[in-house]
């Protein structure tokens, strides 16, 4: 019951944040919030990885071979590397979004309240928010088939190639390309959970609920 209420609360908070982006603040504000949350998730993942690693080392000193603990250690390292890589990607885009947020704050100080409609586009931030929520829920991206691997590789190649040749002249487009990558990763997460749970609502609750629905019989 408590787990379900936490999941509902997180869904409500996410929807409220998206509503605020659509009406009041620019999506760059939500992006900064997502970066802070992702940084917190990386710290928690690193601490869990250290705990598992140290306990695994203690087992080795006692000459106890525990395959289950070794597998847990590998999962912890994989999740930390995954969350850390995404944080580096988001940190790389932060200098692109910070100036817009600074200008918005400056406009509030001088009572200039005319917004730019593009700054309130929910689709420009929703994939990042959902992706950060999956990581906060300790959801590791599932294994992909050859088709999904090819699409993922192509998206990252396009992003890196654009950053190399056009990133200086048209830096603002990097956010939208990275947003497309985030949307694809969210789609992989959601489709995998949907396939397991058989219902989109159950899949949504699992993505937001620390895998709590998996524990139910």
Residue pairs with C-beta under 8 A, 6 or more apart in sequence:
3 209
3 210
3 212
4 205
4 209
4 212
6 209
6 210
7 205
7 208
7 209
7 210
7 212
10 133
10 136
10 208
10 209
11 204
11 205
11 208
14 129
14 130
14 133
14 208
17 30
17 33
17 129
18 30
18 122
18 125
18 126
18 129
20 30
21 27
21 29
21 30
21 120
21 122
21 125
22 120
22 122
23 120
25 104
26 100
26 101
26 104
26 115
26 116
26 119
26 120
27 119
27 120
27 121
27 122
27 124
27 125
28 97
28 98
28 100
28 101
28 104
28 119
29 101
29 104
30 125
30 128
30 129
31 90
31 93
31 94
31 97
31 125
31 128
31 175
32 94
32 97
32 98
32 101
34 90
34 125
34 128
34 129
34 132
35 87
35 90
35 91
35 94
37 132
37 136
38 83
38 86
38 87
38 90
38 132
38 135
39 87
41 83
41 87
41 132
41 135
41 136
42 80
42 83
42 84
42 87
45 76
45 79
45 80
45 83
45 84
46 80
46 84
48 76
48 80
49 73
49 76
49 77
49 79
49 80
52 69
52 72
52 73
52 76
53 73
53 76
53 77
55 69
56 66
56 69
56 70
56 73
59 65
59 66
59 69
75 140
78 140
79 138
79 140
82 135
82 140
82 141
83 135
86 131
86 135
89 178
89 181
90 128
90 178
93 174
93 175
93 178
96 171
96 172
96 174
96 175
97 175
100 119
104 119
107 113
118 124
123 179
124 175
124 176
124 179
125 179
127 179
127 180
127 182
127 183
127 185
127 186
128 179
128 182
130 182
130 186
130 207
131 182
131 185
131 186
131 189
133 207
133 208
134 186
134 189
134 207
137 206
137 207
137 208
137 209
137 210
137 211
138 210
138 211
139 189
139 193
139 206
139 207
139 211
141 185
141 188
141 189
142 188
142 189
142 192
144 152
144 188
148 188
151 184
152 184
152 185
152 188
155 180
155 181
155 184
156 181
158 177
159 174
159 177
159 178
159 181
162 173
162 174
162 177
163 174
166 173
167 174
189 207
190 203
190 204
190 207
193 203
193 206
193 207
194 200
194 203
196 203
196 206
197 203
197 206
197 213
202 213
205 213
206 212
206 213
206 214
